[in-house]
Amino acid sequence: FADSAAAMPIRANTYVVIVTRGHKEDGAVLDALARRAAAGQSARFLGMIGSKTKRAVLFRHLRAAGVDETFLAQVRSPVGLHIGARSHEEIAVAVVGE
């Protein structure tokens, strides 16, 4: 992700939803996005799939790594409308709905 900065610009009308295989990858993507936001490339929307527990763990690590609190406050997580989604299909509908 970090190497794709030139190929994938982030502008004021960019929407980002982070959906990876795990906490480590989510953290790497958030860290890269935080660095780009600090350089003036902020997305209009930034959401991340996952539980509130996952968010708390990731944010604790990112804060310890020096990620700005203002950036973290912009991350919508868990992403998606609160419709009681449980299955993959329901979660997809909730994310698109938001």
All heavy atoms as an XYZ file, in Angstrom:
728
protein
N       0.813     -1.201      0.000
C       0.000      0.000      0.000
C       0.842      1.244      0.000
O       0.584      2.170     -0.733
C      -0.955     -0.012      1.202
C      -1.888      1.165      1.232
C      -3.043      1.139      0.483
C      -1.604      2.294      1.967
C      -3.902      2.216      0.485
C      -2.457      3.368      1.980
C      -3.609      3.332      1.232
N       1.873      1.285      0.807
C       2.715      2.475      0.910
C       3.389      2.787     -0.418
O       3.615      3.944     -0.737
C       3.752      2.292      2.010
N       3.715      1.764     -1.209
C       4.377      1.978     -2.485
C       3.432      2.438     -3.583
O       3.870      2.815     -4.654
C       5.070      0.692     -2.939
C       6.191      0.284     -2.000
O       6.754      1.172     -1.328
O       6.492     -0.915     -1.943
N       2.142      2.406     -3.330
C       1.179      2.754     -4.370
C       0.741      4.209     -4.305
O      -0.203      4.599     -4.974
C      -0.047      1.846     -4.262
O      -0.712      2.080     -3.033
N       1.429      5.050     -3.541
C       1.022      6.441     -3.353
C       0.897      7.191     -4.669
O      -0.045      7.945     -4.874
C       1.989      7.154     -2.409
N       1.845      6.995     -5.568
C       1.800      7.715     -6.836
C       0.687      7.188     -7.739
O       0.048      7.950     -8.457
C       3.142      7.602     -7.547
N       0.440      5.877     -7.693
C      -0.572      5.272     -8.557
C      -1.976      5.453     -8.017
O      -2.932      5.383     -8.763
C      -0.284      3.790     -8.728
N      -2.104      5.707     -6.738
C      -3.421      5.812     -6.131
C      -3.488      7.086     -5.272
O      -3.334      7.022     -4.059
C      -3.712      4.577     -5.277
C      -5.141      4.522     -4.785
S      -5.577      2.950     -3.994
C      -4.366      2.786     -2.709
N      -3.711      8.226     -5.925
C      -3.773      9.468     -5.145
C      -4.994      9.505     -4.239
O      -6.030      8.920     -4.553
C      -3.845     10.557     -6.209
C      -4.395      9.879     -7.418
C      -3.930      8.444     -7.339
N      -4.839     10.138     -3.114
C      -5.955     10.337     -2.191
C      -6.305     11.804     -2.229
O      -5.467     12.665     -1.947
C      -5.586      9.891     -0.765
C      -5.301      8.389     -0.739
C      -6.710     10.246      0.202
C      -4.836      7.867      0.600
N      -7.562     12.068     -2.571
C      -8.025     13.449     -2.715
C      -9.219     13.685     -1.797
O      -9.685     12.776     -1.112
C      -8.404     13.701     -4.163
C      -7.238     13.524     -5.115
C      -7.617     13.966     -6.526
N      -6.488     13.845     -7.418
C      -6.282     12.832     -8.239
N      -7.160     11.847     -8.298
N      -5.233     12.780     -9.022
N      -9.712     14.893     -1.808
C     -10.830     15.266     -0.943
C     -12.097     14.467     -1.254
O     -12.985     14.370     -0.406
C     -11.105     16.760     -1.061
N     -12.214     13.888     -2.446
C     -13.408     13.100     -2.798
C     -13.135     11.589     -2.792
O     -13.909     10.813     -3.337
C     -13.950     13.536     -4.161
C     -12.975     13.270     -5.285
O     -11.801     12.990     -5.062
N     -13.445     13.384     -6.516
N     -12.053     11.151     -2.145
C     -11.694      9.744     -2.067
C     -12.368      9.089     -0.863
O     -12.356      9.633      0.230
C     -10.162      9.592     -1.938
O      -9.532     10.185     -3.075
C      -9.763      8.126     -1.842
N     -12.926      7.915     -1.083
C     -13.515      7.110     -0.015
C     -12.658      5.865      0.153
O     -12.363      5.186     -0.818
C     -14.945      6.698     -0.367
C     -15.930      7.836     -0.327
C     -15.936      8.831     -1.309
C     -16.858      7.916      0.698
C     -16.834      9.887     -1.251
C     -17.766      8.955      0.755
C     -17.744      9.941     -0.225
O     -18.629     10.976     -0.164
N     -12.272      5.572      1.399
C     -11.416      4.419      1.683
C     -12.119      3.524      2.690
O     -12.596      3.995      3.723
C     -10.055      4.860      2.268
C      -9.204      3.655      2.633
C      -9.321      5.782      1.308
N     -12.190      2.231      2.384
C     -12.682      1.236      3.328
C     -11.603      0.169      3.445
O     -11.220     -0.445      2.449
C     -14.022      0.608      2.886
C     -14.455     -0.468      3.871
C     -15.102      1.671      2.752
N     -11.106     -0.028      4.660
C     -10.039     -0.993      4.903
C     -10.656     -2.347      5.226
O     -11.397     -2.482      6.190
C      -9.139     -0.526      6.057
C      -8.518      0.837      5.715
C      -8.062     -1.563      6.359
C      -7.830      1.479      6.885
N     -10.342     -3.323      4.386
C     -10.814     -4.693      4.561
C      -9.628     -5.598      4.253
O      -9.306     -5.835      3.103
C     -11.985     -5.023      3.603
C     -12.501     -6.428      3.845
C     -13.097     -4.003      3.728
N      -8.944     -6.065      5.301
C      -7.784     -6.930      5.108
C      -8.015     -8.248      5.840
O      -9.070     -8.468      6.431
C      -6.483     -6.282      5.634
O      -6.522     -6.259      7.061
C      -6.299     -4.882      5.084
N      -6.994     -9.075      5.898
C      -7.100    -10.384      6.545
C      -6.848    -10.340      8.042
O      -7.065    -11.333      8.715
C      -6.129    -11.353      5.900
C      -6.512    -11.677      4.486
C      -5.653    -12.822      3.974
N      -6.055    -13.210      2.656
C      -6.879    -14.218      2.390
N      -7.384    -14.926      3.365
N      -7.193    -14.508      1.153
N      -6.372     -9.208      8.568
C      -6.103     -9.221      9.996
C      -5.603     -7.913     10.564
O      -5.396     -6.941      9.850
N      -5.400     -7.922     11.867
C      -5.004     -6.724     12.604
C      -3.697     -6.130     12.086
O      -3.567     -4.916     11.955
C      -4.837     -7.037     14.091
C      -6.109     -7.328     14.800
N      -7.038     -8.229     14.348
C      -6.596     -6.830     15.959
C      -8.057     -8.281     15.196
N      -7.807     -7.447     16.183
N      -2.709     -6.986     11.831
C      -1.402     -6.514     11.390
C      -1.516     -5.734     10.083
O      -0.958     -4.646      9.948
C      -0.440     -7.688     11.232
C       0.949     -7.296     10.832
C       1.848     -8.515     10.745
C       3.243     -8.127     10.281
N       4.117     -9.281     10.153
N      -2.236     -6.282      9.135
C      -2.400     -5.625      7.843
C      -3.211     -4.339      7.983
O      -2.892     -3.326      7.362
C      -3.058     -6.571      6.837
C      -2.177     -7.735      6.417
C      -2.206     -8.909      7.394
O      -2.994     -8.884      8.378
O      -1.434     -9.857      7.190
N      -4.266     -4.379      8.795
C      -5.058     -3.166      9.032
C      -4.182     -2.062      9.623
O      -4.275     -0.898      9.230
C      -6.219     -3.439      9.987
C      -7.308     -4.299      9.373
O      -7.394     -4.366      8.131
O      -8.075     -4.892     10.135
N      -3.339     -2.432     10.564
C      -2.442     -1.462     11.186
C      -1.477     -0.850     10.187
O      -1.235      0.359     10.203
N      -0.946     -1.674      9.292
C      -0.019     -1.178      8.268
C      -0.719     -0.198      7.326
O      -0.168      0.846      6.972
C       0.577     -2.344      7.485
N      -1.945     -0.529      6.931
C      -2.699      0.353      6.040
C      -3.034      1.659      6.750
O      -2.854      2.751      6.192
C      -3.985     -0.345      5.525
C      -4.869      0.632      4.753
C      -3.619     -1.532      4.649
N      -3.505      1.583      7.988
C      -3.821      2.806      8.744
C      -2.584      3.668      8.938
O      -2.649      4.897      8.816
C      -4.443      2.458     10.094
C      -5.913      2.084     10.065
C      -6.341      1.538     11.423
C      -6.761      3.286      9.676
N      -1.456      3.049      9.241
C      -0.215      3.798      9.418
C       0.159      4.528      8.131
O       0.509      5.712      8.154
C       0.911      2.869      9.871
C       2.188      3.619     10.148
O       2.150      4.562     10.966
O       3.229      3.280      9.561
N       0.079      3.839      7.003
C       0.397      4.464      5.714
C      -0.572      5.604      5.401
O      -0.162      6.669      4.935
C       0.373      3.414      4.600
N      -1.849      5.398      5.675
C      -2.845      6.453      5.437
C      -2.619      7.641      6.362
O      -2.808      8.793      5.957
C      -4.259      5.900      5.610
C      -4.731      4.966      4.502
C      -6.025      4.290      4.911
C      -4.915      5.740      3.200
N      -2.205      7.387      7.599
C      -1.915      8.477      8.540
C      -0.751      9.317      8.036
O      -0.793     10.558      8.110
C      -1.607      7.909      9.925
N       0.286      8.670      7.509
C       1.426      9.404      6.963
C       1.017     10.231      5.756
O       1.442     11.373      5.597
C       2.563      8.445      6.611
C       3.308      7.967      7.857
C       4.521      7.108      7.533
N       4.091      5.713      7.450
C       4.145      4.951      6.362
N       4.647      5.431      5.252
N       3.722      3.708      6.382
N       0.152      9.672      4.926
C      -0.310     10.424      3.754
C      -1.210     11.578      4.180
O      -1.143     12.666      3.608
C      -1.014      9.482      2.785
C       0.034      8.542      2.140
C      -0.510      7.617      1.144
N      -1.032      8.308     -0.017
C      -1.627      7.684     -1.032
N      -1.746      6.374     -1.023
N      -2.084      8.361     -2.049
N      -2.023     11.376      5.210
C      -2.868     12.464      5.712
C      -1.998     13.592      6.267
O      -2.285     14.774      6.053
C      -3.821     11.950      6.785
N      -0.926     13.230      6.962
C      -0.013     14.241      7.501
C       0.664     15.035      6.379
O       1.038     16.195      6.571
C       1.040     13.577      8.389
N       0.775     14.421      5.203
C       1.374     15.083      4.046
C       0.336     15.810      3.202
O       0.648     16.301      2.119
C       2.118     14.057      3.196
N      -0.911     15.869      3.680
C      -1.954     16.614      2.980
C      -2.866     15.796      2.097
O      -3.688     16.351      1.381
N      -2.764     14.480      2.126
C      -3.623     13.619      1.313
C      -4.649     12.931      2.200
O      -4.462     11.793      2.618
C      -2.793     12.567      0.578
C      -1.888     13.113     -0.480
C      -1.225     11.999     -1.255
O      -1.848     10.992     -1.587
N       0.048     12.153     -1.534
N      -5.724     13.628      2.494
C      -6.774     13.091      3.367
C      -7.983     12.670      2.560
O      -8.423     13.387      1.667
C      -7.196     14.144      4.391
O      -6.129     14.425      5.253
N      -8.529     11.516      2.901
C      -9.725     11.005      2.240
C     -10.974     11.658      2.830
O     -10.979     12.085      3.980
C      -9.807      9.490      2.412
N     -12.016     11.712      2.034
C     -13.296     12.230      2.508
C     -13.922     11.291      3.538
O     -14.561     11.709      4.497
C     -14.248     12.412      1.326
C     -15.595     12.949      1.724
C     -16.446     13.219      0.520
N     -17.682     13.832      0.953
C     -18.372     14.673      0.211
N     -17.948     14.999     -0.991
N     -19.487     15.170      0.666
N     -13.735      9.980      3.331
C     -14.280      8.974      4.234
C     -13.234      7.901      4.429
O     -12.603      7.444      3.476
C     -15.552      8.351      3.646
C     -16.137      7.260      4.502
C     -17.031      7.555      5.515
C     -15.780      5.934      4.293
C     -17.569      6.544      6.312
C     -16.308      4.918      5.074
C     -17.196      5.231      6.084
N     -13.057      7.467      5.671
C     -12.129      6.396      5.990
C     -12.802      5.457      6.970
O     -13.112      5.826      8.102
C     -10.844      6.959      6.597
C      -9.820      5.956      7.116
C      -9.436      4.941      6.038
C      -8.589      6.684      7.619
N     -13.080      4.253      6.524
C     -13.728      3.257      7.365
C     -12.917      1.989      7.421
O     -12.091      1.723      6.545
N     -13.146      1.203      8.472
C     -12.424     -0.056      8.638
C     -13.380     -1.122      9.164
O     -14.096     -0.902     10.135
C     -11.262      0.127      9.619
C     -10.440     -1.130      9.854
S      -9.067     -0.876     10.986
C      -9.942     -0.600     12.527
N     -13.354     -2.278      8.521
C     -14.121     -3.437      8.986
C     -13.503     -3.929     10.286
O     -12.286     -3.932     10.439
C     -14.061     -4.568      7.939
C     -14.860     -4.217      6.695
C     -14.521     -5.899      8.505
C     -16.355     -4.325      6.830
N     -14.340     -4.345     11.216
C     -13.811     -4.947     12.435
C     -14.608     -4.563     13.662
O     -15.472     -3.692     13.628
N     -14.270     -5.200     14.737
C     -14.974     -4.985     16.002
C     -14.428     -3.768     16.742
O     -13.355     -3.247     16.419
C     -14.810     -6.211     16.895
O     -13.447     -6.332     17.287
N     -15.155     -3.359     17.763
C     -14.686     -2.262     18.618
C     -13.417     -2.668     19.357
O     -12.540     -1.833     19.585
C     -15.782     -1.856     19.595
C     -16.961     -1.204     18.914
C     -18.064     -0.850     19.886
C     -19.258     -0.275     19.139
N     -20.359      0.079     20.040
N     -13.299     -3.933     19.692
C     -12.098     -4.426     20.362
C     -10.892     -4.322     19.429
O      -9.819     -3.867     19.833
C     -12.293     -5.880     20.832
O     -13.415     -5.930     21.705
C     -11.052     -6.411     21.516
N     -11.072     -4.744     18.192
C     -10.001     -4.648     17.200
C      -9.562     -3.198     17.045
O      -8.367     -2.900     17.018
C     -10.478     -5.198     15.859
C      -9.519     -5.015     14.711
C     -10.151     -5.559     13.437
C      -9.369     -5.224     12.216
N      -9.986     -5.772     11.003
N     -10.530     -2.299     16.960
C     -10.224     -0.874     16.831
C      -9.398     -0.399     18.030
O      -8.393      0.287     17.857
C     -11.528     -0.072     16.739
C     -11.321      1.414     16.763
C     -12.661      2.143     16.908
N     -12.455      3.518     17.267
C     -12.728      4.542     16.489
N     -13.238      4.340     15.294
N     -12.495      5.767     16.904
N      -9.804     -0.761     19.235
C      -9.098     -0.315     20.440
C      -7.650     -0.799     20.447
O      -6.728     -0.035     20.756
C      -9.831     -0.792     21.686
N      -7.441     -2.054     20.086
C      -6.087     -2.614     20.064
C      -5.235     -1.917     19.018
O      -4.105     -1.489     19.290
C      -6.134     -4.144     19.814
C      -4.756     -4.700     19.516
C      -6.776     -4.858     20.984
N      -5.761     -1.786     17.813
C      -5.014     -1.134     16.737
C      -4.697      0.318     17.076
O      -3.568      0.779     16.871
C      -5.814     -1.175     15.434
C      -5.750     -2.451     14.633
C      -6.666     -2.370     13.431
C      -4.333     -2.723     14.187
N      -5.673      1.041     17.570
C      -5.459      2.453     17.877
C      -4.435      2.631     18.998
O      -3.645      3.567     18.978
C      -6.775      3.131     18.223
C      -7.631      3.468     17.025
C      -7.493      2.804     15.816
C      -8.589      4.447     17.118
C      -8.277      3.110     14.719
C      -9.375      4.785     16.024
C      -9.220      4.111     14.822
N      -4.439      1.726     19.956
C      -3.436      1.808     21.029
C      -2.030      1.683     20.440
O      -1.132      2.458     20.768
C      -3.690      0.730     22.083
C      -2.746      0.843     23.277
C      -3.082     -0.109     24.414
N      -3.014     -1.515     24.012
C      -4.056     -2.340     23.942
N      -5.275     -1.920     24.270
N      -3.914     -3.587     23.573
N      -1.841      0.737     19.541
C      -0.538      0.550     18.901
C      -0.173      1.745     18.015
O       0.981      2.173     17.996
C      -0.514     -0.744     18.083
C      -0.488     -1.962     18.917
N      -1.493     -2.901     18.893
C       0.416     -2.421     19.815
C      -1.209     -3.872     19.733
N      -0.062     -3.601     20.312
N      -1.143      2.261     17.284
C      -0.872      3.396     16.407
C      -0.529      4.652     17.210
O       0.373      5.403     16.829
C      -2.063      3.643     15.477
C      -2.264      2.562     14.414
C      -3.619      2.706     13.743
C      -1.141      2.602     13.379
N      -1.225      4.873     18.320
C      -0.886      6.011     19.188
C       0.540      5.878     19.705
O       1.295      6.845     19.714
C      -1.860      6.095     20.360
C      -3.204      6.644     20.020
C      -4.088      6.786     21.267
N      -5.442      7.090     20.878
C      -6.444      6.212     20.834
N      -6.256      4.958     21.208
N      -7.642      6.582     20.445
N       0.907      4.670     20.113
C       2.264      4.433     20.618
C       3.310      4.672     19.525
O       4.440      5.064     19.830
C       2.387      3.007     21.158
N       2.915      4.469     18.272
C       3.820      4.689     17.142
C       3.826      6.151     16.693
O       4.521      6.500     15.740
C       3.433      3.784     15.980
N       3.011      6.993     17.351
C       3.015      8.419     17.041
C       1.967      8.898     16.061
O       2.025     10.040     15.603
N       0.993      8.050     15.738
C      -0.076      8.478     14.831
C      -0.940      9.515     15.532
O      -1.314      9.355     16.698
C      -0.915      7.273     14.351
C      -2.135      7.716     13.570
C      -0.052      6.338     13.513
N      -1.254     10.567     14.816
C      -1.993     11.702     15.349
C      -3.425     11.326     15.746
O      -4.124     10.639     14.998
C      -2.015     12.821     14.300
C      -2.652     14.081     14.807
O      -2.099     14.695     15.736
O      -3.732     14.440     14.280
N      -3.849     11.807     16.881
C      -5.196     11.531     17.390
C      -6.280     12.082     16.460
O      -7.354     11.486     16.318
C      -5.347     12.118     18.798
C      -6.582     11.663     19.514
C      -6.591     10.169     19.818
O      -5.530      9.614     20.151
O      -7.657      9.546     19.720
N      -6.010     13.195     15.820
C      -6.978     13.778     14.883
C      -7.256     12.824     13.726
O      -8.392     12.673     13.296
C      -6.463     15.125     14.344
O      -6.192     15.988     15.446
C      -7.470     15.783     13.428
N      -6.213     12.170     13.240
C      -6.383     11.195     12.175
C      -7.226     10.020     12.663
O      -8.176      9.598     12.005
C      -5.033     10.687     11.664
C      -5.161      9.514     10.737
C      -5.503      9.696      9.408
C      -4.967      8.218     11.188
C      -5.659      8.612      8.551
C      -5.113      7.128     10.350
C      -5.457      7.327      9.025
N      -6.882      9.482     13.834
C      -7.610      8.322     14.366
C      -9.082      8.640     14.592
O      -9.940      7.775     14.385
C      -6.956      7.842     15.658
C      -5.543      7.284     15.509
C      -4.958      6.946     16.871
C      -5.517      6.079     14.586
N      -9.384      9.863     14.980
C     -10.774     10.256     15.216
C     -11.603     10.229     13.930
O     -12.833     10.134     13.987
C     -10.819     11.649     15.847
N     -10.954     10.282     12.792
C     -11.659     10.283     11.506
C     -11.979      8.877     10.998
O     -12.740      8.722     10.049
C     -10.825     11.021     10.460
C     -10.633     12.478     10.779
C      -9.647     13.145      9.839
O      -9.114     12.541      8.918
N      -9.400     14.422     10.086
N     -11.396      7.867     11.612
C     -11.599      6.487     11.158
C     -12.932      5.970     11.672
O     -13.170      5.905     12.870
C     -10.459      5.559     11.641
C     -10.711      4.120     11.165
C      -9.105      6.067     11.154
N     -13.813      5.606     10.753
C     -15.125      5.067     11.113
C     -14.982      3.555     11.255
O     -14.718      2.843     10.281
C     -16.133      5.417     10.021
C     -17.481      4.802     10.191
C     -18.391      5.709     10.988
N     -19.752      5.247     10.823
C     -20.449      4.692     11.799
N     -19.937      4.585     12.997
N     -21.673      4.284     11.579
N     -15.105      3.085     12.493
C     -14.954      1.657     12.740
C     -15.728      1.274     13.988
O     -15.612      1.950     15.009
C     -13.469      1.310     12.927
O     -13.300     -0.047     13.195
N     -16.519      0.258     13.933
C     -16.733     -0.582     12.757
C     -17.528      0.167     11.687
O     -18.440      0.920     12.002
C     -17.515     -1.769     13.296
C     -18.115     -1.313     14.579
C     -17.247     -0.224     15.106
N     -17.144     -0.041     10.445
C     -17.790      0.629      9.330
C     -19.102     -0.080      8.990
O     -19.255     -1.273      9.227
C     -16.845      0.687      8.105
C     -16.627     -0.680      7.526
C     -17.345      1.644      7.053
N     -20.047      0.675      8.478
C     -21.324      0.106      8.048
C     -22.479      0.592      8.898
O     -22.296      0.977     10.051
N     -23.646      0.593      8.301
C     -24.849      0.954      9.038
C     -25.106     -0.082     10.126
O     -24.812     -1.264      9.951
C     -26.060      1.009      8.099
C     -26.019      2.058      6.988
C     -27.236      1.889      6.081
C     -25.977      3.453      7.576
N     -25.651      0.352     11.223
C     -25.945     -0.562     12.340
C     -27.293     -1.238     12.096
O     -28.334     -0.749     12.533
C     -25.932      0.209     13.655
C     -24.610      0.843     13.936
N     -23.507      0.107     14.303
C     -24.204      2.120     13.866
C     -22.483      0.921     14.465
N     -22.872      2.141     14.204
N     -27.250     -2.347     11.350
C     -28.477     -3.078     11.003
C     -28.472     -4.482     11.592
O     -29.284     -5.317     11.220
C     -28.675     -3.132      9.470
C     -27.498     -3.843      8.789
C     -28.875     -1.733      8.880
C     -27.713     -4.127      7.312
N     -27.522     -4.745     12.482
C     -27.417     -6.072     13.075
C     -26.808     -7.091     12.141
O     -27.055     -8.296     12.274
N     -25.981     -6.630     11.200
C     -25.380     -7.517     10.210
C     -24.464     -8.539     10.871
O     -23.696     -8.212     11.770
C     -24.598     -6.689      9.190
N     -24.550     -9.787     10.429
C     -23.704    -10.866     10.944
C     -22.990    -11.617      9.812
O     -21.830    -11.918      9.920
C     -24.535    -11.874     11.748
C     -25.153    -11.293     12.978
C     -24.123    -11.191     14.076
N     -24.756    -10.673     15.285
C     -24.212     -9.761     16.044
N     -23.059     -9.247     15.759
N     -24.839     -9.332     17.116
N     -23.711    -11.920      8.741
C     -23.111    -12.674      7.640
C     -22.288    -11.732      6.755
O     -22.420    -10.509      6.825
C     -24.195    -13.341      6.787
O     -24.911    -12.354      6.055
N     -21.446    -12.323      5.919
C     -20.640    -11.522      4.993
C     -21.520    -10.661      4.093
O     -21.220     -9.482      3.852
C     -19.740    -12.420      4.130
C     -18.734    -13.179      4.920
N     -17.709    -12.567      5.599
C     -18.605    -14.502      5.148
C     -16.979    -13.481      6.208
N     -17.508    -14.675      5.953
N     -22.608    -11.257      3.629
C     -23.508    -10.539      2.737
C     -24.170     -9.352      3.450
O     -24.280     -8.260      2.886
C     -24.583    -11.488      2.183
C     -24.043    -12.598      1.302
C     -23.515    -13.820      2.061
O     -23.582    -13.856      3.306
O     -23.019    -14.735      1.397
N     -24.603     -9.576      4.678
C     -25.236     -8.499      5.449
C     -24.246     -7.374      5.756
O     -24.591     -6.195      5.683
C     -25.808     -9.044      6.753
C     -26.973     -9.980      6.570
C     -27.343    -10.730      7.852
O     -26.489    -10.876      8.749
O     -28.496    -11.177      7.922
N     -23.024     -7.755      6.072
C     -21.996     -6.747      6.348
C     -21.719     -5.933      5.098
O     -21.579     -4.702      5.160
C     -20.714     -7.407      6.904
C     -20.993     -7.991      8.296
C     -19.557     -6.424      6.937
C     -19.915     -8.917      8.817
N     -21.653     -6.583      3.951
C     -21.428     -5.872      2.688
C     -22.542     -4.861      2.435
O     -22.282     -3.712      2.043
C     -21.341     -6.864      1.529
N     -23.778     -5.245      2.667
C     -24.915     -4.333      2.494
C     -24.802     -3.150      3.459
O     -25.019     -2.001      3.082
C     -26.264     -5.071      2.677
C     -27.419     -4.103      2.783
C     -26.488     -6.044      1.531
N     -24.415     -3.429      4.702
C     -24.273     -2.365      5.712
C     -23.190     -1.375      5.314
O     -23.361     -0.152      5.462
C     -23.962     -2.973      7.079
N     -22.064     -1.873      4.794
C     -20.960     -0.999      4.373
C     -21.379     -0.144      3.187
O     -21.185      1.074      3.194
C     -19.700     -1.832      4.039
C     -18.628     -0.968      3.389
C     -19.152     -2.479      5.307
N     -21.966     -0.758      2.188
C     -22.409     -0.004      1.016
C     -23.476      1.016      1.411
O     -23.499      2.148      0.929
C     -22.910     -0.952     -0.099
C     -23.566     -0.174     -1.232
C     -21.757     -1.788     -0.626
N     -24.360      0.623      2.323
C     -25.411      1.533      2.776
C     -24.867      2.779      3.443
O     -25.412      3.865      3.294
N     -23.775      2.621      4.178
C     -23.186      3.798      4.830
C     -22.541      4.700      3.788
O     -22.573      5.875      3.855
C     -22.154      3.392      5.869
C     -21.617      4.586      6.608
C     -20.691      4.254      7.753
O     -20.377      3.076      7.981
O     -20.308      5.185      8.454
